Amino acid sequence: MKVLITGGAGFIGSHIVEELIKSQYEVVVVDNLVTGHILNLPPDVIFYESDIRRNLDNIFIKEKPDYVIHQAAQVSVSQSFADPLYDCEENIVATLNVLQACVDHNVKKIVFASTAAVYGNPNYLPIDEQHSIKPISFYGLTKAHAEKYIQLYSETYNLSYSILRYANVYGPRQDAHGEAGVIALFIEKITQGTSPIIFGDGKQTRDFVFVKDVARANVAALSHRENMVLNISTSQETSILEIMEKLAIVYGKPIQTLNQSEREGDIKASVLQNNKAQAMLEWAPNYSLIEGLWETLQHYRDVLPNKSQEVKA
């Protein structure tokens, strides 16, 4: 079976590529390399440098994918406010183009990377898939609309889908200056010998899920024909202060931090319930937070210029 993955040279996408290969799928990657990097990919993967907002017929005709994993997106909340039109083009127009290619070329199923940002400020915790959809950023809004397009395409053209709403994904290859999460930012500061910045009191919480666990969820979704919307998360609420404590453990010594005032618009608490994903995909996170932080820190030690830092287990 052949899988075409958009955004496959990016942070999460490249880990999905590795998991697909491990599971013996043929893999085709389409990426415009705006945020992705060709060096993230194994050398023998079929690769097309292409803008998915443009016509994809030639690629689909040549490769004849059985499945599509649509990972490519504009993922920055701040960028979505700075340029809402670009956010719309990358997250809605591009998704429509991919959907139409799937229908025109008889793709069996699409797996879509969505986000906890579609929920907005939580009415209750943990957030389940029945929670109201009230995004507070244009990024969350475009992802929510992309979900609706996928569901209507399914009703109209019988295209099977899985929509995976990610919690806060972290791990190796995350770009601390583009698609950054707080862990990538912290680890970059630590490995460069500077102090991470904590906004507010540090008690704000998130659900941090390791990228390799997210990759496994994507591959697991391919083998299920039924349509589904699933949270991909750990179901564990972790504060920023707890992240710093665990980073100090894997780093092997205390970490000095800087404090700044709380950022306007930040959600105070978020955690996603993953019971449905566990039941439907027979999937659960394998990595503890300590294990994920250790593997991430080791990666940054290898790729960042300051490689002289001594990291102890």
C-alpha positions, -999 to 999 in steps of 0.1 A, spaced: 0 0 0 12 35 -9 8 65 13 13 101 1 21 125 30 19 162 26 44 181 48 64 150 52 97 168 55 85 187 85 88 181 123 59 157 128 56 146 91 92 132 90 85 111 120 53 98 104 74 89 73 98 68 94 69 50 111 52 43 77 85 28 64 88 7 96 53 -5 89 62 -14 53 42 11 35 54 27 3 59 64 10 56 95 -12 64 129 3 51 163 -10 65 193 8 73 229 -3 102 230 22 91 264 36 94 249 71 104 213 63 139 201 56 150 176 30 176 162 55 147 151 77 139 124 52 155 90 44 175 93 12 154 67 -7 120 82 -1 101 95 -32 100 133 -28 82 161 -47 90 197 -38 56 212 -45 30 237 -33 -1 218 -24 -23 248 -31 -15 241 -68 -28 213 -90 -17 179 -77 -30 158 -106 4 149 -121 17 136 -88 -14 116 -80 -16 102 -115 21 91 -114 21 78 -78 -14 64 -74 -15 66 -36 -39 44 -17 -40 68 13 -31 104 21 -19 118 54 -24 155 52 2 170 76 12 202 58 -2 234 74 5 269 87 8 260 124 18 293 141 -9 310 161 9 343 160 15 341 123 -23 334 118 -30 368 134 -2 386 115 -14 372 81 -49 357 82 -51 354 44 -20 333 42 -32 311 71 -65 306 52 -47 296 20 -24 272 37 -50 255 60 -82 257 40 -74 262 3 -46 237 4 -68 212 22 -95 216 -4 -70 210 -31 -58 178 -14 -94 166 -9 -102 171 -45 -72 152 -56 -82 124 -33 -116 122 -48 -105 125 -84 -78 98 -80 -98 73 -58 -78 76 -26 -92 52 0 -87 74 31 -73 108 43 -58 113 77 -58 149 87 -36 167 113 -59 189 134 -53 206 167 -65 212 202 -67 249 191 -102 242 176 -116 239 211 -105 274 223 -109 281 260 -120 249 277 -155 247 293 -143 216 313 -113 194 316 -102 170 303 -115 181 269 -132 153 250 -142 152 213 -177 164 221 -165 197 235 -177 228 217 -156 241 189 -149 278 197 -114 287 184 -98 319 197 -71 321 169 -73 322 132 -51 291 132 -77 272 152 -105 286 130 -89 275 98 -83 240 112 -119 238 123 -132 248 89 -108 223 72 -124 196 94 -158 206 82 -147 204 46 -133 169 51 -166 157 67 -187 172 39 -164 157 12 -168 124 30 -206 127 29 -206 138 -7 -180 116 -22 -177 87 3 -141 95 11 -131 79 44 -113 101 70 -96 102 104 -93 137 119 -66 137 146 -66 166 171 -31 169 185 -23 181 219 11 200 224 35 179 203 72 180 211 103 161 202 133 159 179 134 182 148 109 207 162 119 242 150 122 265 180 118 295 157 90 284 135 65 258 146 79 261 181 64 247 212 75 257 247 97 226 251 117 233 219 123 268 230 134 258 265 158 231 252 173 254 227 180 280 254 195 253 277 218 238 251 230 273 241 237 282 278 211 309 281 181 311 304 146 299 293 118 325 298 87 315 318 57 337 312 35 344 342 37 321 373 45 289 353 15 271 366 -3 271 333 -8 236 320 -8 217 287 -9 181 275 25 173 261 26 143 237 58 130 221 61 132 184 68 95 179 36 86 197 18 110 173 34 93 143 22 59 155 -14 72 159 -13 84 122 -2 50 110 -27 32 132 -55 54 117 -48 41 82 -61 6 89 -95 18 101 -122 24 75 -147 41 98 -147 79 100 -135 93 133 -124 124 151 -99 117 178 -78 135 204 -41 124 202 -27 132 236 -14 118 269 -45 128 290 -20 142 315 -20 178 326 16 192 331 25 227 342 54 247 327 71 246 361 69 208 360 85 208 325 114 228 339 118 204 369 120 174 346 143 192 322 167 198 351 166 161 358 176 150 323 201 179 320 218 169 352 219 202 369 197 232 380 184 255 352 182 292 358 151 308 343 139 343 336 103 355 343 82 378 323 46 389 326 18 366 315 10 368 278 -24 381 268 -47 354 253 -28 324 267 -51 296 279 -45 288 316 -51 251 314 -56 224 287 -56 186 287 -72 163 261 -90 131 269 -76 102 247 -100 74 257 -116 74 223 -82 70 205 -72 42 228 -104 24 221 -107 29 183 -70 28 173 -58 4 201 -32 32 206 -17 47 237 14 69 243 45 48 248 68 76 260 68 91 295 76 128 297 110 121 311 118 97 282 106 122 256 125 151 271 157 130 272 154 120 236 146 155 225 175 170 245 199 145 230 188 155 195 193 192 202 228 186 216 237 170 183 222 196 159 228 229 176 261 248 173 269 246 210 277 209 213 301 211 242 274 210 269 278 180 291 244 163 295 240 135 321 212 110 325 
